[in-house]
Amino acid sequence: MRTLYQRAVRPAMFTLDAERAHEVATRGLALAHRSQTARAALRATIGHRDDDALAMEVFGLRFRSPVCVAAGFDKRAELYNALGALGFGAVEVGTITAHAQPGNERPRLFRLADDRAVINRMGFNNPGAEAAEAALRAHKPDGVVLGVNLGKSKVTALEDAPDDYAASARRLGPYADYMVINVSSPNTPGLRALQSVDALRPIVRAVRGALDGRAVPLLVKIAPDLADEDVDAVADLAWEERLAGIVATNTTLSRDALRAPAEAVAAMGAGGLSGAPLRARSTAVIARLWRRAGARVPIVGAGGVFTADDAWEKLAAGASLVQVYTGFIYEGPTIARDIARGLGARLRREGFARLRDVVGSAHR
């Protein structure tokens, strides 16, 4: 299946505009999301058998696989059960904002094939919290952990961000296994300013208050472009505010060391870069968070995960789970199965009994 994707399906999809290709690819997944029979077929042909050695217990939840889908893939909360059938342990839907918004003008998604990367300036295009609530109510998670990623509406002023995030949390909290406060997208004006501890703390408290006592694990997602001292400050805040974890990292504004011609990259314009060029920096942020907080604040590693070795690197640096997005585009629908099998083989090769023993092992 992977060979078929690499040799036939991906070349055909890459003839399409990147966003159009995503829409075509997800149309079938949306159908499977609503059909138990179709999901069973996906599990039989593409999914993989659960391996207890790979299961992870993180922020009070059991993940049957550490390989998860990052926010941005299932923006409308209409794919998560189909993605679970492909073998992912969790799917983070969204980013969802309180108000529906179309996002930025197209084109807004670009491939850098030679770099195995993507640039996006989507701008939190999503149907809004009310529509997302209806979608989540209609289809219960089928064996997959469901995360909900929350963003600030573009029309909301920065000073009103706590109320905006809280409005979404109030609607979506009853359906989420965990929630993520996203203050790190580069595509909403001013959003990254909310990563400062003084701005982030009231958002965390507002969201927690909106959950009305529900024990929903609450995480924050940060950018790879934070200075080291700011990474430390977020780790300290997470501990002080008893956050369940940190997602590290979002996309980067950096364009360093790309193979694509500089003029071609410049022509694509602004946006966040994801994929292979982000791998080293996101792993460095994970390692710094681990050195600051250790196992007290679990880390979800995202950025440049294509293979089992990429995932292992992030786990050893301190991540308890990994997320993929760009890797899915380049590796295809078997990526969850392929990474899980590779992790299982490496566990046996290196003498670890369970994957949880690998977490933070690079620091020991």
C-alpha positions in Angstrom: 0.0 0.0 0.0 2.8 2.4 0.8 4.6 1.7 -2.4 1.3 2.2 -4.4 0.9 5.6 -2.7 4.5 6.7 -3.3 4.5 5.6 -6.9 1.0 6.4 -8.2 -1.3 8.2 -5.8 1.0 10.9 -4.5 2.3 11.9 -7.9 -1.3 12.2 -9.1 -2.3 14.2 -6.0 0.7 16.5 -6.3 -0.5 17.6 -9.7 -3.4 19.4 -7.9 -3.2 22.5 -5.8 -2.2 21.5 -2.3 -5.5 22.5 -0.6 -7.6 20.9 -3.4 -5.6 17.7 -3.0 -6.3 17.7 0.7 -10.1 18.1 0.0 -10.1 15.2 -2.5 -8.1 12.9 -0.1 -10.4 13.7 2.8 -13.6 13.2 1.0 -13.4 9.4 1.3 -12.3 9.6 4.9 -15.3 11.7 5.7 -17.5 9.0 4.3 -15.7 6.3 6.4 -16.0 8.5 9.4 -19.8 8.0 9.2 -19.8 4.3 8.2 -18.8 1.6 10.6 -18.5 -0.9 7.7 -16.1 1.4 5.8 -14.0 1.8 9.0 -13.8 -1.9 9.4 -12.5 -2.2 5.9 -9.9 0.5 6.6 -8.7 -1.4 9.7 -8.5 -4.6 7.8 -6.5 -3.2 4.9 -4.4 -0.3 6.3 -4.7 -0.4 10.1 -2.5 -2.5 12.4 -2.9 -4.8 15.3 -2.6 -3.1 18.7 0.7 -3.7 20.5 0.4 -3.3 24.3 4.1 -2.4 24.5 3.3 0.7 22.5 0.3 1.8 24.5 0.8 5.0 26.5 -1.0 6.3 29.6 -0.8 10.1 29.4 -2.7 12.8 31.3 -5.1 10.1 32.6 -5.9 8.7 29.1 -4.9 5.5 27.4 -3.6 5.9 23.9 -3.4 2.5 22.0 -0.7 4.0 19.8 1.6 7.0 20.5 1.2 8.1 16.8 -1.5 10.8 16.6 -2.9 13.3 14.1 -2.0 17.0 14.7 -4.6 19.8 14.6 -5.1 21.2 11.1 -5.9 17.9 9.3 -9.4 17.5 10.6 -10.5 21.1 10.8 -14.2 20.4 10.7 -14.4 17.4 13.1 -15.5 15.1 10.3 -12.6 12.6 9.9 -11.5 11.5 13.4 -13.1 8.1 13.4 -11.8 7.2 9.9 -8.3 8.3 11.1 -8.6 6.1 14.1 -9.4 3.2 11.8 -6.0 3.9 10.0 -4.3 3.2 13.3 -3.8 6.6 14.9 -4.1 6.7 18.7 -5.6 10.2 18.8 -6.9 12.9 16.5 -6.8 16.5 17.5 -9.6 18.3 15.6 -9.6 22.0 14.7 -8.3 24.5 15.2 -11.8 25.6 16.3 -12.7 29.2 17.0 -15.7 30.6 18.7 -16.9 32.3 15.5 -17.0 30.6 12.1 -14.4 32.1 9.7 -13.3 31.4 6.2 -9.5 31.9 6.8 -7.2 33.6 4.5 -7.6 33.9 0.7 -6.4 31.1 -1.5 -3.9 29.9 -2.4 -2.8 29.4 1.2 -1.2 26.0 1.2 2.0 25.1 -0.6 4.3 22.1 -0.9 8.1 22.1 -0.9 8.5 18.6 -2.2 12.3 18.6 -2.3 12.3 19.6 1.4 9.4 17.3 2.4 7.7 20.4 3.8 4.6 22.5 3.6 3.9 26.2 4.0 0.5 27.2 5.1 -1.3 30.4 6.0 -4.8 28.9 6.3 -5.8 31.4 9.0 -7.9 29.0 11.2 -10.5 28.4 8.6 -13.2 26.4 10.4 -17.0 26.2 10.8 -17.0 27.7 14.3 -17.7 26.2 17.7 -21.4 25.8 17.3 -21.1 23.7 14.1 -18.2 21.7 15.6 -20.3 20.9 18.6 -23.0 19.5 16.3 -20.4 17.4 14.4 -19.0 16.0 17.6 -22.4 15.3 19.0 -23.4 13.3 15.9 -20.5 10.9 16.0 -19.0 9.5 19.1 -15.3 8.6 19.0 -14.8 5.0 17.8 -11.7 3.7 19.7 -9.7 6.9 19.2 -8.8 9.6 21.7 -10.4 12.9 20.7 -8.5 16.1 21.2 -10.0 19.5 20.5 -7.7 22.4 19.6 -9.0 25.9 20.4 -7.9 29.1 18.7 -8.8 32.8 18.9 -11.3 34.2 16.5 -9.8 36.7 14.1 -12.5 39.2 14.9 -11.8 39.1 18.6 -9.4 41.6 20.1 -6.4 40.3 21.9 -7.5 41.7 25.2 -10.8 39.7 24.8 -9.0 36.4 24.0 -9.8 34.7 27.3 -13.5 35.1 26.8 -13.2 33.9 23.2 -11.4 30.7 24.1 -13.8 30.1 27.0 -16.8 30.3 24.7 -15.4 27.5 22.6 -14.4 25.5 25.6 -17.9 25.8 27.0 -19.5 24.3 23.9 -16.9 21.6 23.1 -15.7 20.5 26.5 -18.3 17.8 26.9 -17.1 16.1 23.8 -13.3 16.3 24.3 -11.0 13.8 25.8 -8.5 16.6 26.1 -8.3 20.2 24.9 -5.4 22.3 23.6 -5.1 26.1 23.8 -3.4 27.1 20.5 -1.6 30.5 20.9 1.1 29.7 18.4 -0.2 29.8 14.9 1.6 32.5 12.8 -1.4 33.0 10.7 -3.7 35.0 13.0 -2.5 38.5 13.6 -1.0 39.0 17.0 -1.8 35.5 18.2 1.7 34.5 19.2 1.8 37.5 21.6 -0.5 35.3 23.7 2.3 32.9 24.4 3.7 35.3 27.0 3.1 34.1 30.5 1.2 37.2 31.4 -1.2 36.8 28.5 -1.5 33.0 28.6 -2.3 32.6 32.3 -5.8 34.4 32.1 -6.6 32.3 29.0 -5.8 29.1 30.8 -7.9 30.1 33.8 -10.8 31.3 31.6 -10.9 28.0 29.7 -10.7 26.0 32.9 -13.6 28.0 34.4 -15.7 27.4 31.2 -15.3 23.6 31.6 -17.5 24.0 34.7 -15.7 21.4 36.8 -15.2 18.8 34.1 -11.9 17.0 34.4 -10.8 17.6 30.8 -7.0 17.6 30.5 -5.9 21.0 29.3 -2.7 21.5 27.2 -1.1 24.5 25.5 0.5 24.5 22.0 3.7 26.6 21.5 5.8 27.7 18.6 9.3 26.5 17.8 10.4 30.1 17.4 10.2 30.9 21.1 13.5 32.0 22.7 14.8 29.4 25.2 13.9 31.5 28.2 10.3 31.7 26.9 10.2 28.0 26.5 11.3 27.7 30.2 8.6 30.2 31.2 5.9 28.2 29.5 7.1 25.0 31.2 7.0 26.8 34.6 3.5 28.1 33.8 2.3 24.7 32.9 3.5 23.4 36.2 2.1 26.3 38.2 -1.3 26.1 36.5 -1.4 22.3 36.6 -1.8 22.0 32.9 -1.9 18.4 31.6 0.8 18.9 29.0 2.4 21.0 26.3 2.2 20.4 22.5 5.6 21.2 21.0 5.6 22.5 18.4 3.5 24.5 15.9 4.9 25.6 12.5 7.9 27.9 12.2 8.4 31.2 10.5 12.0 30.2 9.7 13.1 29.5 6.1 16.6 28.5 6.9 18.5 25.7 5.0 15.7 24.9 2.5 16.6 23.1 -0.7 13.8 24.9 -2.6 15.1 28.0 -4.5 14.8 31.1 -2.3 12.8 33.0 -5.0 10.3 30.1 -5.2 9.9 30.1 -1.4 9.5 33.9 -1.3 6.8 33.7 -4.0 4.7 31.5 -1.8 4.6 34.3 0.7 3.9 34.3 4.4 2.9 31.3 6.5 4.1 28.6 8.8 6.6 26.0 7.6 6.0 22.4 8.7 7.7 19.1 7.8 11.2 17.7 7.7 13.0 21.1 8.1 11.2 21.6 11.5 12.3 18.2 13.0 15.5 19.3 14.7 14.1 22.5 16.2 10.9 20.9 17.5 13.0 18.1 19.1 15.3 20.7 20.7 12.2 22.4 22.2 11.0 19.1 23.5 14.4 18.4 25.1 14.4 21.8 26.8 10.9 21.4 28.2 12.0 18.0 29.6 15.1 19.4 31.2 12.9 22.1 32.8 9.9 20.1 33.9 10.8 16.4 33.4 7.9 14.0 33.6 5.8 16.5 35.6 4.4 18.1 32.4 3.9 15.5 29.6 4.9 16.6 26.1 3.2 15.9 22.8 5.9 16.1 20.1 5.0 17.5 16.7 7.2 18.6 13.8 8.9 16.6 11.1 7.7 13.1 12.1 7.8 10.9 9.0 9.3 7.6 10.3 9.7 5.5 13.4 13.2 6.9 13.9 11.8 10.4 13.9 9.2 9.4 16.4 11.8 7.6 18.6 14.0 10.7 18.6 11.2 12.8 20.0 10.2 10.2 22.5 13.8 9.9 23.8 14.0 13.7 24.0 11.0 13.7 26.3 7.7 13.4 24.3 5.1 10.9 25.5 3.2 11.1 22.2 4.0 12.3 18.7 1.7 13.9 16.1 1.9 13.9 12.3 0.5 16.2 9.7 3.0 16.9 6.9 4.3 13.3 7.2 0.8 12.1 6.3 0.9 14.1 3.0 4.3 12.6 2.0 4.1 9.1 3.4 0.4 8.3 2.9 -2.3 6.6 4.8 -0.1 3.8 6.2 2.1 6.2 8.2 0.5 5.3 11.6 1.0 1.6 10.9 4.5 2.0 9.6 5.7 4.1 12.5 4.1 1.8 15.0 5.7 -1.3 13.5 9.0 0.5 13.4 8.8 1.5 17.0 7.9 -2.0 18.0 10.9 -3.4 16.1 13.2 -0.8 17.7 11.9 -1.5 21.2 12.9 -5.2 20.8 16.3 -4.3 19.2 17.3 -1.9 21.9 16.0 -4.0 24.8 13.2 -1.8 26.1 10.1 -3.6 27.5 7.6 -0.8 26.9 7.6 2.4 24.9 7.0 4.5 28.0 10.5 3.5 29.1 11.9 5.3 26.1 10.4 8.7 27.1 13.3 11.0 28.2 15.9 8.3 27.8 18.2 10.6 25.9 18.7 12.5 29.2 19.6 9.5 31.2 
